[in-house]
Amino acid sequence: MTEKDFILKDFDLSGLTSGSFSWQSPSNIALVKYWGKSDPQIPKNPSISFTLNNCHTLTTLEFKKKDKVSDDFEFEVIFEGKKREDFKPKIEKFFKRIERYIPFIRNYSYVINTENSFPHSSGIASSASGMSALALCLINMEKEINPEITKEYFNRKASFLARLGSGSAARSIEGEIVVWGEHREIPESSDLYGIRFPFDVHPVFKNYQDTILLVDKGQKQVSSTLGHNLMIDHPFSKQRFDQARKNISALTNILQEGNLKNFVKLVESEALTLHAMMMTSDPDFILMKPNTLEIIQRIREYRSQTESDICFTLDAGANVHVLFPEREKENVNTFINSNLLAFCQKKQYICDQAGKGAKKAN
């Protein structure tokens, strides 16, 4: 599908005067990382992620048709019961980007009521869950106007729009494993939207566990946009993009074969490579904390001593995602509680696992 396929044409708004839609959309954690993009939100390399289950955003979009269409986007944002003016610039930028594809957007005024199942500024990708939930509400409006659209089109356009608000949000529509970015070995993969991993996945990856250790709950030191832009002139960018494509090929086989030893090696390498790119950019930045490194070391020691298939991954921050198969849940949870929580801010952590993707809320 191309961008032109997502432009809504010949629509009738007479039957849609007011109403509301609610969607619950999850965050996700990339296994092969995306770092570096071009306009408009096109990834420099493909990525693969686990869709999370418990870490989600619930958004209700209330809409009312205007008596007269104005040049302004009219909306209020309420986050967890409080009006948030500081959220509005990002959403207005998003509305401007998607107006070509949702041409009725200025015909309505909106109240965006949203809340997270996880602490704000906890290092979970709230932009992914938040932007995908909002995109789903808008596509729900389009489906009211055009009931003939298919579920596949609905999901792909939701992912397409969400991407224009936050790149990683493209991976939060489907589940449990999502590919975003064109790759010659992944049928129907696209830079424009995410798709569900198209091959049979080995049972060992079913309900894969992700315990998120909150090492640092502070505000991001570096915005994702700035970090991605630093890849433009990065001395190792070409090598990194080539490496990511090769790792997609390798992970595609691993996910089908169930080779956990290779999974551990690849996922941890991807996490460290992401941070290596940050540390070698200009300006450089270090987002890992001493406790991040301590947790990584203890995970590796535990794996060596027990032959566990536990591993870690990282987003662009200090928090650690501890990944492990469901069959190890009891033992790994005991290890986390006894050995790792002391290195978390106020001993805080979140238990999660791979989930099915976004769903409409009552």
BELQUI-V896228 format. One record per pair of residues at least 12 apart in sequence whose C-alpha atoms are under 8 Angstrom apart, sorted by the first residue. I is the first residue (numbers start at 0). GAP is how many residues later the second one is. Records with the same first field share a line. If there is no record, write none. Layout:
I=GAP, GAP
//
This chain:
1=190
2=189
5=95, 151
6=93, 94, 95
7=93, 94, 95
10=134, 135
11=133
12=132
14=130
15=49, 128, 129
16=47, 48
17=44, 45, 46, 47
18=43, 44, 45
19=40, 41, 42, 43
20=39, 40, 41, 116, 119, 120
21=36, 37, 38, 39, 115, 338, 339, 340
22=35, 36, 37, 110, 111, 113, 114, 335, 336, 337, 338
23=32, 33, 34, 35, 109, 334, 335, 336, 337
24=31, 32, 33, 104, 105, 107, 108, 147, 148, 332, 333, 334
25=25, 26, 27, 28, 29, 30, 31, 102, 103, 146, 147, 331, 332
26=24, 25, 26, 28, 29, 30, 97, 98, 99, 101, 102, 142, 145
27=21, 22, 23, 24, 97, 100, 101, 140, 143, 144
28=20, 21, 22, 23, 286
29=17, 18, 19, 20, 285
30=16, 17, 18, 19, 236, 239, 240, 282
31=14, 15, 16, 17, 212, 215, 216, 235, 238
32=13, 14, 15, 211, 237, 238, 241
33=12, 13
34=192, 193, 196, 239
35=191, 192, 193, 194, 195, 196
36=191, 192, 194
39=124
40=122, 123, 125, 126
41=125, 149, 150
42=124, 138, 148
43=197
44=136, 137, 196, 197, 199, 200
45=133, 134, 135, 136, 137, 145, 198, 199, 202
46=132, 133, 134, 197, 201
47=129, 130, 131, 132, 200
48=122, 128, 129, 130
49=125, 126, 127, 128, 304, 305
50=120, 121, 123, 124, 125, 126, 127, 303, 304, 305, 306
51=124, 300, 301, 302, 303, 304, 305
52=299, 300, 301, 302, 303, 304
53=63, 297, 298, 299, 301
54=61, 62, 63, 69, 297
55=60, 61, 62, 70, 73
56=57, 58, 59, 60, 69, 72, 73, 76
57=56, 57, 58, 59, 72, 75, 303
58=53, 54, 55, 56, 71, 74, 75, 78
59=52, 53, 54, 77
60=49, 50, 51, 52, 73, 76, 77
61=48, 49, 50, 51
62=45, 46, 47, 48
63=44, 45, 46
64=42, 43, 44
65=41, 42, 43
67=39
68=37, 38, 39
69=36, 37
70=35
71=34
72=19, 22, 32, 33, 36
73=32, 34, 35, 36
74=34, 35, 36, 37
75=12, 34, 35, 36
76=34, 35, 36, 37
77=33, 34, 35, 36
78=34, 35, 36
79=33, 34, 35, 36
80=32
89=75
90=74
92=72
93=70, 71
96=67
97=63, 66
101=36, 40
113=16
120=96, 97, 98, 99
121=92, 94, 95, 96
122=91, 93, 94, 95, 97, 194, 195, 196
126=38, 39, 41, 42
127=34, 38, 39, 40, 41, 42, 43, 44
128=40, 43
129=39
130=31, 34, 35, 38
131=26, 27, 29, 30, 31, 37, 38, 40, 41
132=225
133=28
134=23, 24, 26, 27
135=22
138=15, 18, 19
154=18, 19
155=37, 38, 39
156=36
157=12, 15
158=12, 13, 14, 33, 34, 35
159=32, 33, 34
162=29, 30
169=23, 24
170=22, 23, 24
171=185, 186
172=21, 184, 185
173=20, 21, 22, 182, 183, 184
174=21, 179, 180, 181, 182, 183
175=20, 178, 179, 180, 181
176=19, 20, 177
177=16, 17, 18, 19
178=15, 16, 17, 18
179=12, 13, 14, 15
180=12, 13
182=62
184=64
185=12
198=57
199=56
200=54, 55, 56, 57
201=53, 54, 55, 56
202=55
203=54, 121, 122
204=50, 53, 120
205=119, 120, 148
206=118, 119, 146, 147, 148
207=115, 116, 117, 118, 145, 146
208=113, 114, 115, 116, 117, 120, 142, 143, 144, 145
209=111, 112, 113, 114, 141, 142, 143, 144
210=110, 111, 112, 138, 139, 140, 141, 142
211=107, 108, 109, 110, 137, 138, 139, 140
212=106, 107, 108, 109, 128, 131, 135, 136, 137
213=104, 105, 106, 130, 131, 133, 134, 135, 136
214=74, 76, 77, 103, 104, 105, 128, 129, 130
215=102, 103, 128, 129
216=128
219=97
220=66
221=63
223=92
226=51
229=51, 52, 53
230=50
233=46, 47, 48
234=46
235=41
246=19
250=12, 15
259=49
260=48
263=45, 46, 47, 48
266=44, 45, 46
267=43, 44, 45
269=43
270=41, 42, 43, 44
271=42
273=42
274=12, 13, 41
286=29, 30, 31
287=29, 30, 31
288=29
290=52, 53
291=26, 27, 28, 51
293=49
294=25, 45, 48
295=16
297=41, 42
298=12, 13
307=20
308=15, 16
309=12, 13, 14, 15, 22
310=12, 13
//
